[in-house]
């Protein structure tokens, strides 16, 4: 049984975005909030449970917020495990990871569950992915949650997907660590969806750990067309100014960000399907048969290990 002083310390630490462990260290509360729910987190703040739960689970923070020589912290939904990685340093890590979140409906069919359950688990996996990239020191992540072609499935289907996406992003925003942005033809979605996405971006704009681009109603060719239309309509650009790659970069949805250097696609498909064609020209492509709802921290660790051992020569 904890003392009132211990409970007060636990509550204050959780309010600050940390869960105190038995050893007195601090652990980000983001995964607790996403996995167990904000109601549980509020109760932990009130009663001081978090200190004892984290102690029982043996959860502790990595010594550094980046991948170090010889190890990568791969964090799952409720535990932290340290998995050895051969000769991996931060210099071998991608700066921008793009993920095509594929296989949700097939996962649901195989488990004889409604598709919305796959999307709910998939939303949790997105949080785990971003947390894993945050731990490794990867500053940019883009996830493709809904393509423009998916809109043909009809409003009932896309509406349930967007509800899950918005709920998941709302919980991630409460962590205060990640800047959440939407890219794609958001104007094709219901106006209230666009309003909620704009609010999330504003709420998280001062976060400095990871920038998360959430691609919704996204199509890569359409992005390039719209970028060129914006460029040609920009009166500030002189008509005799040459158009370069850098010029076009400034009009893309990822302006100011590094190109994607690692693309992960789940579910066994071996194609990009229009995912960021401009930004992925030099990307390493990692295809896995694992459905997105089954993609865990261990899968991320394995993918980053694979990337670290790629010989990226860039034509040299």
Buried (B, 14 or more C-beta within 10 A) or exposed (E): EBEEEBBEBBBEBBEEBBBBBBEEBBBBBBBBBBBBEEEBBEBBBEEBBBBBBBBEBEBBBBEEBBBBEEBBBBBBBEEBEBEEBEEBEBEBBBBBBBBBBBBBBBBBEEEEBEBBBBBBBBBBBBBBBBBBBBBBBBBBBBBBBBBBEBBEEEEEBBBBBBBBBBBBBBBBBBBBBBBBBBBBBBEEBEEEBBEBBEEBBEBBEEBEBBBBBBBBBBBBEBBBEBBEEEBEEEEEBEEEEEEEEEEBBBBBBBEEBEBBBBBBBBBEBEEBEBBBEBBBEEBBEBBBEBBBBBBBBBBBBBBBBEBBEEEEEEEE
